[in-house]
Amino acid sequence: MQYKRKLVIVLIIIGTTLGFYVYSAFSEKLTKSTDLSDESIGGYKVWDNISSPEFIREYGEPIDQDNNNAYDYYYWKGGLKTATINSDEDKGKIMRLIISSADDDLFESSLQTGKGIKLGSKKADVLSKYGDHYYKSYEQGADIIGYIDHKRNITLEFWCVQGGRVAEIRLDDSDVI
């Protein structure tokens, strides 16, 4: 009898852990859709191209660059970072826009989202402007609030630090890894 009881407890723990893991991995997909069709960072949207005359006029040449197999990451003035397709006819197409800053200037950037959220904004302001249909995550010490537009395949994430302030903003094609 004692053995069966221990087995049931172990199975409940394993089932609960597995259920939590599966839910966490798919919480983004289970979140109700938010219309992000007008969303941009600094006036630029996912799928714009860094080779466009408008982008070049605004940002000039990149300050730095990191390449990996999937994307080219470029660092631009004002704290903007982009991940772009690095081959074929879609080369330069923006798949991710990030607003971040140096550690010594944590909230210094004039860039903002389409609804006016910028670095240093309060978590409550994000929820007020973007609504209640969001997923939550926790990564690299940040409390992440994310919105997804299932129709357009776009995500918008706000990475908040202690004190509930936005320290990084990511606007992505939701297929970006």
Order of alpha helices (4+ residues) and beta strands (2+ residues): alpha-alpha-beta-beta-beta-beta-alpha-beta-beta-beta-beta
